[in-house]
């Protein structure tokens, strides 16, 4: 069984706090490898860091007659076996061996989390809102949107987040108001409701830990299109509009020219029109798929999650909202700068 003390013998795990190492130890499984079995093969493109706990491993490459032997418990075994993508060596157990694997993306997030969580807790802990921060921050950094940000931008974003302690029935966002913050649910649950033109209020969604909201009004400049209310005691983290634009909007939304969009389409990118169905029927770019921005959240399954997309609308504003929503869900997307207006000029 792995322990925090044992993990501290490996690089870069030795830089993590005992708290993070203890949590990591519970999630990582030890593998027993038979003598002569391959641990990894030259050319593999997986993203695991493989560490040798016990036994011996020989590493060979097709490009060289030389080999290297690694023995568990030695200083050299503190580093991953055959690191890199693609892997430079085939590693074979020379004796019965024990290893463990950690996804490098998770390892990078753990290191980043360690770098900033102490500062975050110290800055914000006066109100107790950051109790249990490490686990919540780790979950947040695992999301596609936050995980794709540069390290320095993530650190700055975390420092800019402000906690809001909510009581049951407290309103976070009121329909019709101007957007001023982007929100992340840290604890508890919130309801999303919308009032129609006849004054009838309809419950349209519930938000829980890890959900984000408030981005549409910030991106489009339109008033809030729904009200969000706490269900019981809850905590949300909020990011001011100026910080949202600098730390999230700029790095997550990429604009392309018509020529650049055409080149992406030649390489296999899809074309997504997020205007209304009526606008789409009146005229659209050939080969595009129409999912109106209002329906995008419920029709995500109609998009290929591994295919890149070029998004367009009339002016580019709705496209930015759609791009941000899709980036948060792991899609690779770009926005046609100025939308159809750039083509019609």
N, C-alpha and C positions, 0 to 999 in steps of 0.2 A: 504494500500500500504506500502511495506517495504521501509525503508530508511537506509542510512548508520548509522545514530545515533541510530536507533532501533536495528540493527544487532549487534552493539557494546556491547549490554547487554548480549550477549551469548558467551559461551566458546566453542572452542578457537577463535571465530570470533573477540573477543575483541583485539586480537594481530595484526590484519590486519590494514593496512593503510586506511585512508579515501577513497583514490582513488580506492583501491581494493574492499572495502565495497560498494562503490557507484555502481561499475560495477556489483558486485554480487547481489545487491538489485534489479537491473533491470532484472536479469535472474531467480530469485526465485519467485515462485507463492505461495500466501497464500491460504490455504484450509480451508473451513468451514466444521466442523464436527458436526453432530447431536448428541444430548444426547443419550447415549446408544450404539453409533456406535464404532466399534473397529478401533483403529488407527494402531495397529500392533498386530501380534499374536506371542505367545511364539513359538520359533523354527524357525521363519522366517529367511531367509539367505540373504535378500536384504542388500545393502550396503549404505543405507540412514541414515543420522543423522536427527532425527526428533526433532523439537523444539516446545514447547508450548508457544503461544503468549497470548492467553486469555482462560478463562474457567478452568475446572477441569478435571483431568485424574486419573483413578484408575489403578494401576498395580498389577496384580496377577500372580502367578505361580502355575502350577499343583503340584509342589513339596512341597508347603507350604500352610498352612491355613491363613497365614498372608497376608495383602495387604498394599500397599503404595499409598497415595493420593498426587498428585502434583497439585499445583495451579499456574496458569499463573501470572507472575509479581513478584513472590517470588524468593529469592536467589537460591533455589533448581531448579527452572525452567530455570536457566541460562545454565544448562547442558542438553544433549540430553535425550529424553524419551527412556527407555529400550534399552540402547546402547549395542553393541556387536553382534557377529555373531557366532552361532545362537542367536536370541534375547532371553533374560532370562525371559521376562514377556509378558503377553498380556495386552495391554493398551487400556482402554475403557473410552470414554468421559462420565463424570458424569454430565456435563452440556453442553449446546451448546459451542463449543470450536473452536479456530482458531489455526492452526499449519502451519509450513513450513518445507520442507525437502531439504536437501543438500546431494548430493552424497559424501560419505567420501573420495573417491579418488580425487574428485575435491577440496574438503576442504583441503586435505593434500597438493595438488599442490599449492593452494592459500597461505598456510602457508609457504611452501618452497619458493615460489616466493617472498614473502615479505621479507624473510630472506636474499635473495641474490640480489634482483633487485636494491636496493639502492647502494650497492657496485658496481654492474655491471655498472650502469649509471655513477657513479662517475669516474670509471676507464676509461671508453670508450667515454664519452660524448664530448670530445674535438672536434671531427669531426662532431658531430651531428648525428652520425649513430644510436644512441640508442634512438632517439626521438620516443615516443610512445612505449617504450620497454615493458611495463607491459603486454599489450594485446598480442604482438607477443611472448613473453616468455611463457605466459600462453598457447597459442596454441601449442608451441613447446613441452612443458611439457606434454601436453595431448596426444601426439603421443605414440604409443605402445613402441617404442624403448627407448625414453628418459624417459617415465613414469615408466619403469621397473628398472631404475637405482637407486642405493642407494642415499640417500639425499646428503651425503658428496661428492659423485662422480659427481652428477648433479651440485652442487655449483662450484666445481673445473672446470668442463667442461665449464660452463657459463663464468667463469673468464678467461679461455684460448681462448675463441672465439675472433677473430679479424674482425672488419668490413672492407669491401671493397666497396667504392663508385664507381659506374660504369656509364660511359656515353654510349649513343647509339652507338652500333657497337664495343664496347670494348670487347676484347677477355679475357675470364676468364681461359679457358682450351683450349690448342691446341692439336689436334690429333697427336700422335706420341711422345709427350713429356713424361718425367718421372713424375709419380704421387708424389706430395709433400703436398697436402692439401685435406681436406674433406670440403664440402661446404653445407650451408643451405641458401635457398633464403629467404630474409627478406622482400624485397619490389621489385616490378617490374616483368618483364618477361625476360626469356632468351631462345634462340633457341639452339637445339642440332642437329648438322649435322655431317655426316660422308662421307669421300672421299673413293671411291672404288679403286681397283687396276688400273682401266682405267683412274683415275683422275676425275671421275664424282662425284660431291657433292650432297648429298641427305639430305633433312631436315627430321629428324626422330622423333623429339619430341619438345615440348615446356614446359618450367618449369616456375612455378609461386610460389607465397608466400607459404612457408612451405615445398616445395620440397627440397630434398637433392640429392647431386651428388658428384662424385669423389671417391667413396669408392672402386670401382672395381680395379683400378690401385694400390691403397694402400694395398689391401688385396692380390692381385695376384702377384704384382711386375711387371706386364706387362705394356707397354707404354699406355698412354691414347688412348682409342679407338674411340674418337669423339671430336669434337670441340664445345665449348659452348660460345655463344656470347650474350651480353646484347641487349635487344630490348628497347630502350629508357633508361632513367635514372633508375638505379636499385641499390639495396644494397644486397650484400651477406655477410654472416658471414663464416669465414673459420677457420679450426682447423688444426694445423700442424700435420704432419704424426706421430711424436713421441707421441703427446698428443692423437691423434686418437687411436693409438694402446693401450695406457695405459687406457684411459678413456672410450672408446667405444668397441673396439675389444675384449679386455679381458673379460669384464663383459657380453657381449652379445653373444659371441660364446663359447659354451660348447663342449668339446671333450669327447668321450666315447670310451672304449675298445670294442673289438668284443663281449666279454661276456656281457658287460653292454648294448650294442645295442640289443643283442638277448633277454635280459630280458625285455627291453622296448617294443620290438616287441611282446613278449608273453603277455604283458599287453595291447596290442592294437595299438601300434605305427605303422605308415606306414613307408615304406622304399622308399626313393627317390634317384634315380640315375640321376646325373646331367651331365653325360658325353654325348658325341655326340650320335646320333642315330646309327651310324655305329659301334661305340665301344660297345654300349649296345647290339646290335644284335650278336656281336662276343662272348659275354659272360657276364652274370650279375648274381647278387644274386637273388635267387628264391623269387618271390613275390614282387619284386621291381617295381616301376613305373618310366618310363624314361621321364624326361623333361630336355632337354639340357639347360645348363646355359644361353646360348644366347637367349632362348625362354621363360625363366622363367617369366619375367615380363608380357608377353602377355598371359600366360597360367595359371595364378594364380587361376582362377576360377575352374581349374581342381583339385585343392587341397581342402580338407575338412578343413575349418578354425578352427574347434574345435578339430581336431585330431592332436596329436603330431607326429612328423616325425623324422626319423633318415636319415641323408643325407650322401651320399658317392659319390666319384669319383675315379680316379686312385690313386692320391697321397694325396688328402685332401685339396689341394689349391682351386680348383673350389668349393668344398663343403663349404669352409669358406665364399666365396663370396655369394653363395646361402643362407647360414644361415643368414648372415647379412641382405641381402635383405628381407628375410622372417620375421626376427625378427622386422624389421622396420615396417612391415605390420601386426604385432600382432600374428604371428604364433609361436607355441612352437616347437622348433627344436633343435637337437644336431647334431654334426658332428662325423662320424666314423674316429677316429684318424688314420692318414696316409692312409686312403682310402683302396682300394683293395690291395695295397702293403702290408698292415698289415696282410692280409689273405693269400697272396701268398708266404710269406716268409717261 
